[in-house]
Amino acid sequence: MSARVGAPAETTGFQGAIPAVEPLASEVVATLALAAHAYLDSEGREPDYPSAEVAIDIATAAFERVKERLGPEERLAMAQMLTETRMTFVRKRGM
C-alpha cells in the first residue's frame, strides 16, 4: 500500500507525525524472527521449513538494509536474534 504524494494524512493512514523507519524495520525483523521460530516449533505438526526460511531471509534483508541506522545496542541485539534464529533452523533441519 503506498500513500499518494500530497494526499491528506487521513487518506495515507498516518495520523500526526510519520514514524521513523528504524523502529518499523526493527519490528518487522523481530516479528519475522518470531514467525520463523513458530514455523519451526509447531507442536504436533511437522516444521514448515520453507516458510521459516522465507521469514529468515526477509528478516535478514530488512536488517541488512537498516542496520547502519541503528544504535550499537539495538544492532547487536538484532544480529544476535537473527543468528540464533538461523542456528535453530539449521539444527531443526539437520543441515
C-alpha positions in Angstrom: 0.0 0.0 0.0 1.5 3.3 -1.0 0.5 6.7 0.0 -0.3 9.3 -2.7 2.1 12.2 -2.7 0.3 15.3 -1.5 -2.6 13.3 -0.1 -4.1 14.4 3.2 -2.9 12.5 6.3 -6.4 10.9 6.6 -6.0 9.1 3.3 -2.4 8.0 3.9 -3.1 6.1 7.1 -0.8 8.3 9.2 -2.3 10.4 12.0 0.1 13.1 13.1 3.9 12.6 12.6 5.1 9.9 10.2 7.2 7.4 12.3 10.9 6.9 11.7 11.7 3.8 9.6 14.2 2.3 12.1 11.6 1.2 14.7 9.3 0.0 12.0 12.1 -2.1 10.4 13.1 -3.4 13.8 9.6 -4.5 14.5 9.4 -6.3 11.1 12.7 -8.1 11.8 11.6 -9.2 15.2 8.1 -10.3 14.0 9.6 -12.3 11.2 12.2 -14.0 13.5 9.4 -14.9 15.9 7.4 -16.3 12.9 10.3 -18.4 11.8 10.5 -19.9 15.3 6.8 -20.6 15.2 7.2 -22.4 11.8 10.0 -24.5 13.3 8.4 -25.3 16.6 4.8 -26.0 15.7 3.7 -28.5 18.3 2.1 -31.6 17.0 2.9 -30.7 13.4 5.9 -31.1 11.1 8.0 -27.9 10.9 7.3 -25.7 7.9 10.9 -25.3 6.7 10.1 -23.3 3.5 8.1 -20.7 5.4 10.7 -20.4 8.1 13.4 -20.0 5.5 11.5 -17.2 3.8 10.8 -15.4 7.1 14.5 -15.6 8.0 15.6 -14.4 4.5 13.2 -11.4 4.6 14.2 -10.5 8.2 17.9 -10.7 7.3 17.4 -8.5 4.2 15.4 -5.9 6.3 18.1 -5.9 8.9 20.9 -5.5 6.4 19.1 -2.6 4.8 18.6 -0.7 8.1 21.5 -1.8 10.4 23.7 1.2 9.8 20.9 3.5 11.0 20.5 1.6 14.4 22.3 2.2 17.6 25.1 -0.2 18.6 23.0 -2.0 21.2 20.0 -2.5 19.0 22.2 -3.6 16.1 23.9 -6.2 18.3 20.6 -7.4 19.8 19.1 -7.9 16.3 22.1 -9.5 14.9 22.2 -12.0 17.8 18.5 -12.7 17.4 18.9 -13.4 13.7 22.0 -15.6 14.3 20.0 -17.6 17.0 17.1 -18.0 14.6 19.4 -19.2 11.8 21.1 -21.7 14.1 17.7 -23.0 15.2 16.7 -23.5 11.6 20.0 -25.4 10.9 19.6 -27.6 13.9 16.0 -28.4 13.2 16.6 -29.1 9.5 19.7 -31.1 10.2 21.8 -29.3 7.7 
